[in-house]
Amino acid sequence: MSEELVTNHRKHSLNVNSHDTGMFANASNFEISGGQFMVTASGEERNLTSTSDEEKKISEWLNAPDCLTNFTTAINKKTAGTGQWILSHPEYVMWRNSPNILWIKGKAGSGKTILSTTIIEDLRHHGKDNVCFHYFDSRDNSGAKSGYRGLLLSLIQQMSYHKQTIHSALQRLYESCRHGLSVAPPSNTELEICLNMILEEATPFIVLDAMDECCETVEVLNWLSSISNKLWIVVTSCHPPEGQLASVTGQITIDNPDSGIHEDIATYLQIQMQNHIFKGDLKTQVTTKLIEKSQGQFRWVDCQFKVLKRCATPKVVWRTLEKLPHDLEETYAQAVKKSMESEHNEDAHNLLLWLTYAFEPLSLNQVADILSIDLDEQVVDQRDLMDFKLHLVIDSNLVAIDTNNVVQLAHYSVKEFLIKSSKYTQTLGLFEINEQLAHHNISQACIIYILQLKNDFLMDDQSWPSFPLVHYASKYWIDHMKALNVLSSNDALYNLAMKILNEESPQFITWSEIYEFYEKWKDINYNSEEILHKVASTIQKEHYIGGKPLYYAAICSHKNLVEFLVSNNQNLDAQGGTYGSCQRLVPHNTRYQASRLPT
C-alpha cells in the first residue's frame, strides 16, 4: 500500500463518466451538475467529531455498514435493570482487568444482543471513550453487516475519527486509492493493513455481536486469533469458540440456570405487567408460566406475551397458556398460520418473500408500494386511499420496523425458520417461501411497477418521491430475473419482460436511463425525498444512454429472451449501455454468460 501523502486536496467531486462508484456508497446528500458529483453533507449520524469536508468525503468513500441502528434498536428494546448480572460475573471482571477475548455463548433469542449492548454502556459509563462495536446481521440481504469486510470497515470508521482529526493511516489509504478524479474502493488486504496501523496506536474495547450470523467466520476468527492478547474483545454467539480461540478465551454460557437470564426475564415481565390489564392471580399465573416454559429465551417470552396481550378474557388467557408453543420454531409456525388465515394472507406471503430475498433493506414506504402491486391483474393500486398499517398485514412476531423506518424480519431466527421450513411447506401447511418463487414474484412486481410510470416521469422530478419503489424496481428486476433457473416463454414474467424490453415503449426509455444512472452511481442512499429529487434532476440534465433491448436481455441471461429479440433483427453490436454492446458486456463482468448469446 502506498505511503505517499498528497497535500493538495482535490475538489470534492468525481466525474460522472467514471465507472468507479465506491466513494458514493450510501451517500445521503449530494449534487450532480455539469458532469460532476458533489457531496454536500452527511445525512446520517456518524462517529465524527469534526465537520470538515475531508472527513465527510472519506467517510462516504469508506462506506461502513450502519451498526448504530442495531445499537439504538437494542437500547430501545432493553428493559431497565436487565443484563446487569453480566457486569459482576467473574469472567467479565477478569476480562476487564487485562486484554483478552470474552466469549458469551447462548442459544438463539436468549438476549445476547441485549447483553452486548449492556457491556457497551458499562464501558462507556466507566470512561472508556474508545469503545467500538459491530453487529453481524444476516437479515440485511446486501451482506454489508454479515461479512469480514463489513467488520473491517465498521471498526476503521469508528476508530479513525477522534479528537477532531482523522487518523493518518486512513488518510493515506484514501490517497493511495485515489487515481485522478476517481477513488477506487480499498481491498480487504488494504483495510487489514490500515486497521492494524490504527490498532498500533490505540487499545480499544471491541464488542462483536452475533458471530453466528457472520458469513465469513474463518476470516474473522483468524483475525481474532492474531490479536487475542492485545485488545479487549467481547464476542457473542450461539456457538462456542473454535480452534486456538477455545483455549485462550474467557467464556460465559448463558443457557444454564446459573446465569441471570431467568431473573432478567422476570424483571422484563414485571415491568410489562405494569402496563397491561393482567391483575391478581392471573398476573401471577402468566408470569410463572412464561418463566417456567422459557428455557432462558427472551425472544420466546416476548413473542408469547404479544399473543397473550391480544386475549380479551381470562378464559382465553388460560387456554392460551395451556397451548404455549415449545420453542421459537413452533412460535413462528403459529404466527405464519395466523397470517395465512387472515384476509391479508396474500400480502403477508408476498411480504415474507420480499424480506427474505430482496437484495436491499426496504423502507416502510417501499413496502406499502410493494403491497399495492397486483400480480394477477398486473396493475398498481392507488396508494393514497388510506394509511398503511404494517401490523394489520402480518404478525409482529415475524416482522418489525427499526429506528430508521426500515422493515425487516423481527429476528434472524425468523429468517432461519422461513428458509428451513421451505422444504416442508406442504407438510407443515405454511406459506411457500423459496428462493425461486421469490425472485419470480419480485421481478414481476418490479416490471409492473415500472410499466405504470407516466411517459413524462423523467421530466417531472416532483413526482419521484411519490414512487419510493422506483429505484429498487429499476435496479434489480434484471438481477431477480437472472437468478431464475428457468423462464418459460409461456410465463407471465416472460411476457412482462417483453413489454419492458420494447424499444418503442416510453417506459423502456424511462427505465433504461434510470438503470444506467444507477449502474454508474451504485449504492447511493436514495431513501429520502431530497435524494430522489436530485436523482431525477440529474437524469434530466445528464444524458444516460441506455442500451438496446437485446443488451438487457443478455444481462438477464435467459436464452429464449435473447433468441426472440435476435429473431426480430436486434443487433448484437448495437451500441449503448454501460458496457457499450452485448458483445462487449461479457468481458466486463463474468456474471453475464456469453455462452447464452447466439453466434
Residue, then its C-alpha position, 0 to 999 in steps of 0.5 A: m500500500s502506498e505511503e505517499l501523502v498528497t497535500n493538495h486536496r482535490k475538489h470534492s467531486l468525481n466525474v460522472n463518466s467514471h465507472d468507479t462508484g465506491m466513494f458514493a456508497n450510501a451517500s445521503n446528500f449530494e449534487i450532480s451538475g455539469g458532469q460532476f458529483m458533489v457531496t454536500a453533507s452527511g445525512e446520517e449520524r456518524n462517529l465524527t467529531s469534526t465537520s470538515d469536508e475531508e472527513k465527510k468525503i472519506s467517510e462516504w468513500l469508506n462506506a461502513p455498514d450502519c451498526l448504530t441502528n442495531f445499537t439504538t434498536a437494542i437500547n430501545k428494546k432493553t428493559a431497565g435493570t436487565g443484563q446487569w448480572i453480566l457486569s459482576h460475573p467473574e469472567y467479565v471482571m477478569w476480562r476487564n482487568s487485562p486484554n483478552i477475548l470474552w466469549i458469551k455463548g447462548k442459544a438463539g433469542s436468549g438476549k445476547t444482543i441485549l447483553s452486548t449492548t449492556i457491556i457497551e454502556d458499562l464501558r462507556h459509563h466507566g470512561k472508556d471513550n474508545v469503545c467500538f462495536h459491530y453487529f453481524d446481521s444476516r437479515d440485511n440481504s446486501g451482506a454489508k453487516s454479515g461479512y469480514r469486510g463489513l467488520l473491517l470497515s465498521l471498526i476503521q470508521q469508528m476508530s479513525y475519527h477522534k479528537q477532531t482529526i482523522h487518523s493518518a493511516l486512513q488518510r493515506l489509504y484514501e490517497s493511495c486509492r485515489h487515481g485522478l478524479s476517481v477513488a477506487p474502493p480499498s481491498n480487504t488486504e488494504l483495510e487489514i493493513c490500515l486497521n492494524m496501523i490504527l490498532e498500533e496506536a490505540t487499545p480499544f474495547i471491541v464488542l462483536d455481536a452475533m458471530d453466528e450470523c457472520c458469513e465469513t467466520v474463518e476470516v474473522l476468527n483468524w483475525l481474532s486469533s492474531i490479536s487475542n492478547k492485545l485488545w479487549i474483545v467481547v464476542t457473542s454467539c450461539h456457538p462456542p469458540e473454535g480452534q486456538l480461540a477455545s483455549v485462550t478465551g474467557q467464556i460465559t454460557i448463558d443457557n444454564p440456570d446459573s446465569g441471570i437470564h431467568e431473573d432478567i426475564a422476570t424483571y422484563l415481565q414485571i415491568q410489562m405487567q405494569n402496563h397491561i390489564f393482567k391483575g391478581d392471580l392471573k398476573t401471577q399465573v402468566t408470569t410463572k408460566l412464561i418463566e417456567k416454559s422459557q428455557g432462558q429465551f427472551r425472544w420466546v417470552d416476548c413473542q408469547f406475551k404479544v399473543l397473550k396481550r391480544c386475549a380479551t378474557p381470562k378464559v382465553v388467557w388460560r387456554t392460551l397458556e395451556k397451548l404455549p408453543h415449545d420453542l421459537e420454531e413452533t412460535y413462528a409456525q403459529a404466527v405464519k398460520k395466523s397470517m395465512e388465515s387472515e384476509h391479508n394472507e396474500d400480502a403477508h406471503n408476498l411480504l415474507l418473500w420480499l424480506t427474505y430475498a430482496f437484495e436491499p433493506l426496504s423502507l416502510n414506504q417501499v413496502a406499502d408500494i410493494l403491497s399495492i402491486d397486483l400480480d394477477e391483474q398486473v396493475v398498481d393500486q392507488r396508494d393514497l386511499m388510506d394509511f398503511k398499517l404494517h401490523l394489520v398485514i402480518d404478525s409482529n412476531l415475524v416482522a418489525i420496523d427499526t429506528n430508521n423506518v426500515v422493515q425487516l424480519a423481527h429476528y434472524s431466527v425468523k429468517e432461519f425458520l422461513i428458509k428451513s421450513s421451505k422444504y416442508t411447506q406442504t407438510l407443515g401447511l405454511f406459506e411457500i417461501n423459496e428462493q425461486l418463487a421469490h425472485h419470480n414474484i419480485s421481478q414481476a412486481c418490479i416490471i409492473y411497477i415500472l410499466q405504470l410510470k407516466n411517459d413524462f416521469l423523467m421530466d417531472d422530478q416532483s413526482w419521484p418521491s411519490f414512487p419510493l419503489v422506483h429505484y429498487a424496481s429499476k435496479y434489480w428486476i434484471d438481477h431477480m430475473k437472472a437468478l431464475n433457473v428457468l423462464s418459460s416463454n409461456d410465463a407471465l414474467y416472460n411476457l412482462a419482460m417483453k413489454i419492458l424490453n420494447e424499444e418503442s415503449p416510453q417506459f423502456i426509455t424511462w427505465s433504461e436511463i434510470y438503470e444506467f444512472y444507477e449502474k454508474w452511481k451504485d449504492i447511493n442512499y436514495n431513501s429520502e425525498e431530497i435524494l430522489h429529487k436530485v436523482a431525477s434532476t440529474i437524469q434530466k440534465e445528464h444524458y444516460i444512454g441506455g442500451k438496446p433491448l437485446y443488451y438487457a436481455a443478455i444481462c438477464s441471461h435467459k436464452n429464449l429472451v435473447e433468441f426472440l429479440v435476435s429473431n426480430n433483427q436486434n443487433l448484437d453490436a448495437q451500441g449503448g449501455t454501460y458496457g457499450s454492446c452485448q458483445r462487449l458486456v461479457p468481458h466486463n463482468t463474468r456474471y453475464q454468460a456469453s455462452r447464452l448469446p447466439t453466434 
